[in-house]
Amino acid sequence: MTQPPMPPQGSYQLPPQGNYQMPTNDQAGGSKAKALLIGLGAVVLGAIIWGLLAYFTERIFFYVAILIGMGISYAMISPFRKPVSKAILFSLVVPAILFTLLSLEIGSLITLVIFLQREPGIEIPLGQAISFGFDGLLSEEWYKSSDHILTVVFGVLGAGLGFYNTLKRS
């Protein structure tokens, strides 16, 4: 006596083997605009973390740059249902890398501004401190410093790792 096949559990039914197609942007349950907005929120959060950590420890930690990059990548992927299509992933890689670099630079600016504001014996208005911070970040010395180069490399590595891990799972 044979038993009838059991119906699938839940509301999701697997497609027949061989007919499976990756979901499109509409089917993925999210939008790229929402992903970019969430990414901008992650930029602000990452910049605050990077800036305050650098200020209080008076050091920069490259693994934190990796974590910020991965966090921004995961935040940008979060509005989409899993598995995320490769086309959507690849279209978000460049914005995630740019957002990571923006977050690390804003964090460095935060650190410089706090250092200038907290310097004993010198009273610098906030506007001038921000101006000095921009001058410092836009100088050739900062771009050529090993700290800046390694921060950029590890931040980009972190953003790439976030997407690679998601791609590997899908």
MDTraj code that builds the backbone (N, CA, C; nanometers):
import mdtraj as md
import numpy as np

residues = "MET THR GLN PRO PRO MET PRO PRO GLN GLY SER TYR GLN LEU PRO PRO GLN GLY ASN TYR GLN MET PRO THR ASN ASP GLN ALA GLY GLY SER LYS ALA LYS ALA LEU LEU ILE GLY LEU GLY ALA VAL VAL LEU GLY ALA ILE ILE TRP GLY LEU LEU ALA TYR PHE THR GLU ARG ILE PHE PHE TYR VAL ALA ILE LEU ILE GLY MET GLY ILE SER TYR ALA MET ILE SER PRO PHE ARG LYS PRO VAL SER LYS ALA ILE LEU PHE SER LEU VAL VAL PRO ALA ILE LEU PHE THR LEU LEU SER LEU GLU ILE GLY SER LEU ILE THR LEU VAL ILE PHE LEU GLN ARG GLU PRO GLY ILE GLU ILE PRO LEU GLY GLN ALA ILE SER PHE GLY PHE ASP GLY LEU LEU SER GLU GLU TRP TYR LYS SER SER ASP HIS ILE LEU THR VAL VAL PHE GLY VAL LEU GLY ALA GLY LEU GLY PHE TYR ASN THR LEU LYS ARG SER".split()
xyz = np.array([
    [0.0835, -0.1172, 0.0000],
    [0.0000, 0.0000, 0.0000],
    [0.0887, 0.1244, 0.0000],
    [0.0718, 0.2133, -0.0948],
    [0.1526, 0.3348, -0.1047],
    [0.0766, 0.4522, -0.0451],
    [0.1526, 0.5409, 0.0142],
    [0.0928, 0.6591, 0.0747],
    [0.0956, 0.7734, -0.0263],
    [-0.0064, 0.8591, -0.0242],
    [-0.0027, 0.9748, -0.1146],
    [0.1084, 1.0705, -0.0695],
    [0.1661, 1.1476, -0.1647],
    [0.2733, 1.2404, -0.1267],
    [0.2198, 1.3473, -0.0320],
    [0.3040, 1.3860, 0.0620],
    [0.2651, 1.4879, 0.1590],
    [0.2723, 1.6260, 0.0942],
    [0.1771, 1.7131, 0.1247],
    [0.1860, 1.8500, 0.0707],
    [0.3010, 1.9233, 0.1375],
    [0.3596, 2.0234, 0.0676],
    [0.4702, 2.0990, 0.1275],
    [0.4230, 2.1786, 0.2488],
    [0.5135, 2.1954, 0.3429],
    [0.4835, 2.2731, 0.4633],
    [0.4879, 2.4223, 0.4299],
    [0.4021, 2.5018, 0.4890],
    [0.4033, 2.6464, 0.4693],
    [0.3423, 2.6866, 0.3369],
    [0.3564, 2.8124, 0.3025],
    [0.2947, 2.8643, 0.1810],
    [0.3896, 2.8650, 0.0624],
    [0.5173, 2.8315, 0.0853],
    [0.6140, 2.8368, -0.0244],
    [0.6308, 2.6978, -0.0831],
    [0.6127, 2.6844, -0.2114],
    [0.6288, 2.5555, -0.2774],
    [0.7505, 2.5643, -0.3683],
    [0.8377, 2.4679, -0.3576],
    [0.9573, 2.4668, -0.4409],
    [0.9199, 2.4455, -0.5866],
    [0.9862, 2.5176, -0.6778],
    [0.9591, 2.4962, -0.8198],
    [1.0194, 2.3626, -0.8630],
    [0.9701, 2.3082, -0.9734],
    [1.0289, 2.1835, -1.0224],
    [1.1759, 2.2049, -1.0587],
    [1.2557, 2.1018, -1.0417],
    [1.3977, 2.1114, -1.0741],
    [1.4148, 2.1510, -1.2202],
    [1.5054, 2.2406, -1.2455],
    [1.5351, 2.2821, -1.3825],
    [1.4558, 2.4022, -1.4293],
    [1.3446, 2.4357, -1.3662],
    [1.2641, 2.5501, -1.4081],
    [1.2829, 2.6705, -1.3160],
    [1.3770, 2.6622, -1.2230],
    [1.3944, 2.7701, -1.1268],
    [1.4666, 2.8871, -1.1902],
    [1.4113, 3.0080, -1.1715],
    [1.4747, 3.1299, -1.2185],
    [1.4922, 3.2228, -1.1007],
    [1.6026, 3.2982, -1.1009],
    [1.6270, 3.3937, -0.9935],
    [1.5205, 3.5030, -0.9986],
    [1.4758, 3.5494, -0.8827],
    [1.3715, 3.6526, -0.8818],
    [1.4226, 3.7854, -0.9362],
    [1.3327, 3.8583, -0.9980],
    [1.3667, 3.9920, -1.0472],
    [1.3572, 4.0906, -0.9321],
    [1.3866, 4.2168, -0.9599],
    [1.3815, 4.3204, -0.8573],
    [1.2417, 4.3302, -0.7973],
    [1.1375, 4.3214, -0.8801],
    [1.0007, 4.3304, -0.8294],
    [0.9664, 4.2103, -0.7420],
    [1.0109, 4.0928, -0.7833],
    [0.9820, 3.9716, -0.7072],
    [1.0680, 3.9626, -0.5819],
    [1.1771, 4.0375, -0.5756],
    [1.2697, 4.0271, -0.4632],
    [1.2142, 4.0907, -0.3371],
    [1.1059, 4.1653, -0.3473],
    [1.0420, 4.2193, -0.2288],
    [1.1029, 4.3479, -0.1765],
    [1.1940, 4.4070, -0.2462],
    [1.2562, 4.5311, -0.2019],
    [1.2799, 4.6212, -0.3203],
    [1.3349, 4.7365, -0.2937],
    [1.3682, 4.8264, -0.4028],
    [1.5098, 4.8788, -0.3811],
    [1.5704, 4.9167, -0.4897],
    [1.7064, 4.9698, -0.4801],
    [1.7077, 5.1043, -0.4081],
    [1.5995, 5.1808, -0.4203],
    [1.5926, 5.3088, -0.3488],
    [1.5927, 5.2855, -0.1982],
    [1.5163, 5.1851, -0.1544],
    [1.5148, 5.1523, -0.0117],
    [1.6530, 5.1035, 0.0322],
    [1.7186, 5.0256, -0.0528],
    [1.8527, 4.9763, -0.0204],
    [1.9512, 5.0919, -0.0060],
    [1.9409, 5.1909, -0.0943],
    [2.0308, 5.3062, -0.0862],
    [2.0029, 5.3912, 0.0382],
    [1.8754, 5.4070, 0.0740],
    [1.8426, 5.4832, 0.1951],
    [1.8921, 5.4128, 0.3209],
    [1.8748, 5.2818, 0.3260],
    [1.9262, 5.2060, 0.4404],
    [2.0787, 5.2131, 0.4419],
    [2.1391, 5.2089, 0.3234],
    [2.2843, 5.2223, 0.3138],
    [2.3331, 5.3566, 0.3656],
    [2.2589, 5.4636, 0.3365],
    [2.2972, 5.5959, 0.3884],
    [2.2878, 5.6010, 0.5408],
    [2.1871, 5.5352, 0.5963],
    [2.1792, 5.5262, 0.7420],
    [2.2986, 5.4520, 0.7997],
    [2.3409, 5.3451, 0.7309],
    [2.4587, 5.2695, 0.7748],
    [2.5855, 5.3534, 0.7611],
    [2.5903, 5.4417, 0.6610],
    [2.7045, 5.5319, 0.6445],
    [2.7184, 5.6213, 0.7674],
    [2.6077, 5.6799, 0.8097],
    [2.6110, 5.7693, 0.9262],
    [2.6526, 5.6927, 1.0511],
    [2.5932, 5.5763, 1.0720],
    [2.6273, 5.4960, 1.1896],
    [2.7741, 5.4530, 1.1862],
    [2.8209, 5.4084, 1.0706],
    [2.9610, 5.3677, 1.0575],
    [3.0570, 5.4833, 1.0787],
    [3.0214, 5.6027, 1.0299],
    [3.1077, 5.7199, 1.0483],
    [3.1181, 5.7583, 1.1957],
    [3.0067, 5.7523, 1.2659],
    [3.0095, 5.7847, 1.4084],
    [3.0948, 5.6838, 1.4844],
    [3.0770, 5.5560, 1.4536],
    [3.1568, 5.4519, 1.5200],
    [3.3048, 5.4713, 1.4899],
    [3.3379, 5.4900, 1.3627],
    [3.4780, 5.5066, 1.3218],
    [3.5398, 5.6306, 1.3869],
    [3.4669, 5.7419, 1.3847],
    [3.5194, 5.8662, 1.4396],
    [3.5390, 5.8608, 1.5902],
    [3.4405, 5.8103, 1.6619],
    [3.4516, 5.8046, 1.8076],
    [3.5548, 5.7019, 1.8533],
    [3.5610, 5.5892, 1.7848],
    [3.6608, 5.4882, 1.8204],
    [3.8021, 5.5419, 1.7982],
    [3.8223, 5.6104, 1.6869],
    [3.9544, 5.6680, 1.6591],
    [3.9883, 5.7786, 1.7591],
    [3.8894, 5.8560, 1.7993],
    [3.9157, 5.9636, 1.8959],
    [3.9512, 5.9080, 2.0329],
    [3.8709, 5.8162, 2.0834],
    [3.8919, 5.7681, 2.2199],
    [4.0128, 5.6762, 2.2339],
    [4.0475, 5.6026, 2.1285],
    [4.1635, 5.5131, 2.1380],
    [4.2901, 5.5757, 2.0814],
    [4.2749, 5.6850, 2.0065],
    [4.3846, 5.7515, 1.9366],
    [4.4567, 5.6556, 1.8420],
    [4.3818, 5.5624, 1.7877],
    [4.4319, 5.4656, 1.6892],
    [4.3201, 5.4374, 1.5897],
    [4.3598, 5.3787, 1.4777],
    [4.2591, 5.3259, 1.3865],
    [4.2807, 5.1758, 1.3777],
    [4.1707, 5.1042, 1.3684],
    [4.1749, 4.9592, 1.3626],
    [4.1209, 4.9159, 1.2269],
    [4.2048, 4.8477, 1.1510],
    [4.1667, 4.8136, 1.0149],
    [4.0550, 4.7103, 1.0104],
    [4.0479, 4.6241, 1.1109],
    [3.9378, 4.5278, 1.1108],
    [3.8044, 4.5975, 1.1332],
    [3.8054, 4.7132, 1.1979],
    [3.6814, 4.7898, 1.2131],
    [3.6388, 4.8451, 1.0759],
    [3.7371, 4.8847, 0.9935],
    [3.7040, 4.9293, 0.8574],
    [3.6403, 4.8149, 0.7788],
    [3.6905, 4.6929, 0.7978],
    [3.6309, 4.5763, 0.7309],
    [3.4880, 4.5561, 0.7805],
    [3.4674, 4.5648, 0.9117],
    [3.3334, 4.5454, 0.9674],
    [3.2363, 4.6538, 0.9207],
    [3.2832, 4.7764, 0.9096],
    [3.1961, 4.8843, 0.8603],
    [3.1570, 4.8571, 0.7150],
    [3.2534, 4.8152, 0.6328],
    [3.2219, 4.7811, 0.4938],
    [3.1225, 4.6669, 0.4831],
    [3.1438, 4.5635, 0.5646],
    [3.0500, 4.4507, 0.5627],
    [2.9125, 4.4930, 0.6142],
    [2.9104, 4.5772, 0.7162],
    [2.7827, 4.6238, 0.7697],
    [2.7035, 4.7046, 0.6688],
    [2.7717, 4.7896, 0.5946],
    [2.7035, 4.8689, 0.4919],
    [2.6521, 4.7765, 0.3812],
    [2.7313, 4.6771, 0.3423],
    [2.6871, 4.5818, 0.2394],
    [2.5635, 4.5054, 0.2852],
    [2.5693, 4.4518, 0.4068],
    [2.4548, 4.3763, 0.4582],
    [2.3325, 4.4661, 0.4738],
    [2.3528, 4.5897, 0.5148],
    [2.2402, 4.6824, 0.5297],
    [2.1742, 4.7096, 0.3950],
    [2.2540, 4.7202, 0.2906],
    [2.1973, 4.7481, 0.1582],
    [2.1272, 4.6264, 0.0995],
    [2.1667, 4.5077, 0.1399],
    [2.1033, 4.3855, 0.0896],
    [1.9773, 4.3531, 0.1703],
    [1.9669, 4.4054, 0.2910],
    [1.8599, 4.3669, 0.3832],
    [1.7170, 4.3853, 0.3318],
    [1.6845, 4.4844, 0.2466],
    [1.5441, 4.4958, 0.2057],
    [1.4983, 4.3883, 0.1078],
    [1.5874, 4.3085, 0.0553],
    [1.5518, 4.2097, -0.0458],
    [1.5306, 4.0722, 0.0164],
    [1.4351, 3.9965, -0.0419],
    [1.4128, 3.8592, 0.0019],
    [1.5295, 3.7733, -0.0436],
    [1.5557, 3.6711, 0.0345],
    [1.6647, 3.5803, -0.0002],
    [1.6087, 3.4647, -0.0810],
    [1.6739, 3.4110, -0.1786],
    [1.8053, 3.4501, -0.2280],
    [1.7954, 3.5742, -0.3159],
    [1.8928, 3.6602, -0.3056],
    [1.8973, 3.7833, -0.3832],
    [1.9583, 3.7511, -0.5190],
    [1.8979, 3.8029, -0.6245],
    [1.9495, 3.7741, -0.7585],
    [2.0868, 3.8375, -0.7778],
    [2.1652, 3.7742, -0.8622],
    [2.3016, 3.8226, -0.8874],
    [2.3006, 3.9602, -0.9512],
    [2.2017, 3.9872, -1.0346],
    [2.1939, 4.1191, -1.0990],
    [2.1749, 4.2295, -0.9950],
    [2.0905, 4.2044, -0.8963],
    [2.0691, 4.3037, -0.7907],
    [2.1954, 4.3203, -0.7077],
    [2.2590, 4.2082, -0.6734],
    [2.3826, 4.2158, -0.5953],
    [2.4893, 4.2965, -0.6672],
    [2.5114, 4.2652, -0.7942],
    [2.6171, 4.3342, -0.8679],
    [2.5844, 4.4815, -0.8904],
    [2.4557, 4.5160, -0.8956],
    [2.4215, 4.6575, -0.9140],
    [2.4410, 4.7381, -0.7851],
    [2.4523, 4.6703, -0.6701],
    [2.4708, 4.7413, -0.5431],
    [2.6147, 4.7412, -0.4937],
    [2.7042, 4.6716, -0.5628],
    [2.8431, 4.6628, -0.5159],
    [2.9113, 4.7995, -0.5181],
    [2.9044, 4.8695, -0.6295],
    [2.9732, 4.9989, -0.6412],
    [2.9173, 5.1013, -0.5425],
    [2.7837, 5.1156, -0.5303],
    [2.7352, 5.2088, -0.4275],
    [2.7795, 5.1703, -0.2865],
    [2.7855, 5.0419, -0.2559],
    [2.8284, 4.9992, -0.1219],
    [2.9744, 5.0350, -0.0981],
    [3.0585, 5.0183, -0.1981],
    [3.1999, 5.0551, -0.1843],
    [3.2125, 5.2060, -0.1647],
    [3.1396, 5.2837, -0.2448],
    [3.1452, 5.4299, -0.2302],
    [3.0898, 5.4742, -0.0951],
    [2.9824, 5.4109, -0.0496],
    [2.9262, 5.4439, 0.0815],
    [3.0254, 5.4096, 0.1927],
    [3.0965, 5.2984, 0.1785],
    [3.1950, 5.2612, 0.2798],
    [3.3061, 5.3648, 0.2867],
    [3.3577, 5.4054, 0.1718],
    [3.4632, 5.5068, 0.1699],
    [3.4131, 5.6393, 0.2264],
    [3.2899, 5.6757, 0.1933],
    [3.2313, 5.7984, 0.2472],
    [3.2194, 5.7900, 0.3994],
    [3.1766, 5.6761, 0.4486],
    [3.1619, 5.6579, 0.5930],
    [3.2958, 5.6703, 0.6646],
    [3.3995, 5.6091, 0.6090],
    [3.5312, 5.6154, 0.6730],
    [3.5882, 5.7568, 0.6685],
    [3.5663, 5.8293, 0.5598],
    [3.6161, 5.9673, 0.5505],
    [3.5397, 6.0601, 0.6448],
    [3.4075, 6.0438, 0.6531],
    [3.3306, 6.1262, 0.7468],
    [3.3726, 6.0946, 0.8899],
    [3.3988, 5.9671, 0.9186],
    [3.4475, 5.9299, 1.0512],
    [3.5812, 5.9935, 1.0828],
    [3.6705, 5.9991, 0.9835],
    [3.7996, 6.0659, 1.0039],
    [3.7805, 6.2157, 1.0276],
    [3.6852, 6.2748, 0.9565],
    [3.6538, 6.4162, 0.9776],
    [3.6003, 6.4390, 1.1189],
    [3.5139, 6.3497, 1.1659],
    [3.4610, 6.3607, 1.3018],
    [3.5753, 6.3568, 1.4028],
    [3.6690, 6.2652, 1.3816],
    [3.7837, 6.2544, 1.4725],
    [3.8646, 6.3833, 1.4740],
    [3.8950, 6.4363, 1.3557],
    [3.9731, 6.5605, 1.3492],
    [3.9015, 6.6770, 1.4162],
    [3.7726, 6.6878, 1.3933],
    [3.6962, 6.7985, 1.4523],
    [3.6936, 6.7864, 1.6043],
    [3.6731, 6.6650, 1.6560],
    [3.6714, 6.6475, 1.8019],
    [3.8084, 6.6779, 1.8608],
    [3.9151, 6.6328, 1.7938],
    [4.0497, 6.6640, 1.8425],
    [4.0724, 6.8147, 1.8478],
    [4.0305, 6.8865, 1.7439],
    [4.0492, 7.0318, 1.7422],
    [3.9635, 7.1007, 1.8480],
    [3.8434, 7.0509, 1.8701],
    [3.7556, 7.1112, 1.9707],
    [3.8041, 7.0850, 2.1129],
    [3.8690, 6.9721, 2.1354],
    [3.9114, 6.9334, 2.2703],
    [4.0553, 6.9728, 2.3022],
    [4.1224, 7.0376, 2.2084],
    [4.2614, 7.0779, 2.2305],
    [4.2679, 7.1777, 2.3455],
    [4.3435, 7.1454, 2.4513],
    [4.3475, 7.2369, 2.5662],
    [4.4200, 7.3676, 2.5317],
    [4.3659, 7.4770, 2.5786],
    [4.4271, 7.6079, 2.5603],
    [4.3924, 7.6755, 2.4289],
    [4.3297, 7.6047, 2.3386],
    [4.2929, 7.6634, 2.2094],
    [4.1417, 7.6539, 2.1945],
    [4.0791, 7.7690, 2.1719],
    [3.9351, 7.7691, 2.1499],
    [3.9088, 7.7976, 2.0030],
    [3.8663, 7.6953, 1.9322],
    [3.8376, 7.7064, 1.7892],
    [3.6880, 7.6881, 1.7711],
    [3.6220, 7.7807, 1.7021],
    [3.4793, 7.7625, 1.6742],
    [3.4567, 7.6355, 1.5893],
    [3.3399, 7.5799, 1.6017],
    [3.3082, 7.4548, 1.5330],
    [3.3248, 7.4676, 1.3812],
    [3.2822, 7.5796, 1.3244],
    [3.2944, 7.5990, 1.1800],
    [3.4394, 7.5974, 1.1340],
    [3.5267, 7.6627, 1.2111],
    [3.6689, 7.6618, 1.1759],
    [3.7289, 7.5231, 1.1942],
    [3.6860, 7.4501, 1.2965],
    [3.7362, 7.3146, 1.3183],
    [3.6982, 7.2247, 1.2020],
    [3.5752, 7.2384, 1.1536],
    [3.5322, 7.1589, 1.0375],
    [3.6116, 7.1983, 0.9141],
    [3.6364, 7.3276, 0.8960],
    [3.7160, 7.3744, 0.7827],
    [3.8580, 7.3201, 0.7882],
    [3.9211, 7.3241, 0.9062],
    [4.0552, 7.2674, 0.9217],
    [4.0535, 7.1170, 0.8957],
    [3.9466, 7.0508, 0.9399],
    [3.9340, 6.9067, 0.9172],
    [3.9267, 6.8740, 0.7693],
    [3.8462, 6.9515, 0.6943],
    [3.8384, 6.9304, 0.5495],
    [3.9732, 6.9569, 0.4834],
    [4.0411, 7.0638, 0.5267],
    [4.1733, 7.0932, 0.4705],
    [4.2699, 6.9777, 0.4951],
    [4.2634, 6.9205, 0.6148],
    [4.3512, 6.8078, 0.6464],
    [4.3184, 6.6837, 0.5658],
    [4.1881, 6.6571, 0.5466],
    [4.1487, 6.5376, 0.4714],
    [4.1720, 6.5515, 0.3212],
    [4.1740, 6.6729, 0.2724],
    [4.1938, 6.6939, 0.1286],
    [4.3398, 6.7209, 0.0930],
    [4.4287, 6.7109, 0.1890],
    [4.5700, 6.7367, 0.1605],
    [4.6353, 6.6134, 0.0985],
    [4.7404, 6.6381, 0.0219],
    [4.8132, 6.5273, -0.0409],
    [4.8813, 6.4399, 0.0632],
    [4.9219, 6.4993, 0.1731],
    [4.9867, 6.4206, 0.2786],
    [4.8919, 6.3143, 0.3333],
    [4.7639, 6.3496, 0.3505],
    [4.6670, 6.2528, 0.4026],
    [4.6414, 6.1424, 0.3013],
    [4.6280, 6.1789, 0.1727],
    [4.6015, 6.0780, 0.0709],
    [4.7171, 5.9798, 0.0567],
    [4.8397, 6.0262, 0.0786],
    [4.9565, 5.9401, 0.0625],
    [4.9954, 5.8670, 0.1904],
    [4.9305, 5.8988, 0.3030],
    [4.9690, 5.8348, 0.4286],
    [4.9281, 5.6876, 0.4274],
    [5.0090, 5.6071, 0.4917],
    [4.9811, 5.4633, 0.4934],
    [4.8517, 5.4336, 0.5685],
    [4.8187, 5.5131, 0.6711],
    [4.6936, 5.4916, 0.7434],
    [4.5730, 5.5074, 0.6510],
    [4.5754, 5.6113, 0.5690],
    [4.4631, 5.6354, 0.4790],
    [4.4542, 5.5273, 0.3723],
    [4.5660, 5.4910, 0.3144],
    [4.5663, 5.3891, 0.2084],
    [4.5159, 5.2557, 0.2631],
    [4.5640, 5.2156, 0.3809],
    [4.5196, 5.0893, 0.4389],
    [4.3730, 5.0934, 0.4807],
    [4.3273, 5.2087, 0.5276],
    [4.1860, 5.2228, 0.5617],
    [4.0990, 5.2026, 0.4386],
    [4.1375, 5.2640, 0.3280],
    [4.0622, 5.2494, 0.2032],
    [4.0640, 5.1036, 0.1573],
    [4.1809, 5.0407, 0.1589],
    [4.1924, 4.9016, 0.1134],
    [4.1047, 4.8095, 0.1984],
    [4.1135, 4.8227, 0.3307],
    [4.0372, 4.7338, 0.4167],
    [3.8877, 4.7659, 0.4150],
    [3.8508, 4.8909, 0.3964],
    [3.7095, 4.9255, 0.3820],
    [3.6494, 4.8656, 0.2563],
    [3.7215, 4.8754, 0.1440],
    [3.6748, 4.8157, 0.0184],
    [3.6693, 4.6635, 0.0317],
    [3.7684, 4.6066, 0.0984],
    [3.7685, 4.4619, 0.1215],
    [3.6450, 4.4200, 0.2014],
    [3.6110, 4.4952, 0.3044],
    [3.4932, 4.4635, 0.3840],
    [3.3645, 4.4727, 0.3044],
    [3.3512, 4.5763, 0.2224],
    [3.2307, 4.5898, 0.1398],
    [3.2211, 4.4739, 0.0412],
    [3.3334, 4.4367, -0.0179],
    [3.3335, 4.3227, -0.1094],
    [3.3020, 4.1921, -0.0396],
    [3.3537, 4.1741, 0.0817],
    [3.3260, 4.0508, 0.1565],
    [3.1782, 4.0371, 0.1901],
    [3.1132, 4.1476, 0.2213],
    [2.9701, 4.1421, 0.2505],
    [2.8910, 4.0900, 0.1323],
    [2.9233, 4.1366, 0.0133],
    [2.8524, 4.0896, -0.1053],
    [2.8952, 3.9478, -0.1430],
    [3.0224, 3.9155, -0.1249],
    [3.0694, 3.7812, -0.1574],
    [2.9993, 3.6766, -0.0699],
    [2.9857, 3.7059, 0.0587],
    [2.9179, 3.6113, 0.1487],
    [2.7722, 3.5913, 0.1070],
    [2.7056, 3.6987, 0.0680],
    [2.5657, 3.6864, 0.0234],
    [2.5572, 3.6113, -0.1082],
    [2.6503, 3.6377, -0.1991],
    [2.6522, 3.5683, -0.3279],
    [2.6800, 3.4203, -0.3091],
    [2.7685, 3.3895, -0.2174],
    [2.8030, 3.2494, -0.1925],
    [2.6848, 3.1720, -0.1358],
    [2.6010, 3.2371, -0.0552],
    [2.4846, 3.1708, 0.0038],
    [2.3689, 3.1550, -0.0926],
    [2.3631, 3.2393, -0.1960],
    [2.2464, 3.2318, -0.2861],
    [2.2684, 3.1396, -0.4030],
])
top = md.Topology()
chain = top.add_chain()
for i, resn in enumerate(residues, 1):
    res = top.add_residue(resn, chain, resSeq=i)
    for name in ("N", "CA", "C"):
        top.add_atom(name, md.element.get_by_symbol(name[0]), res)
traj = md.Trajectory(xyz[None], top)
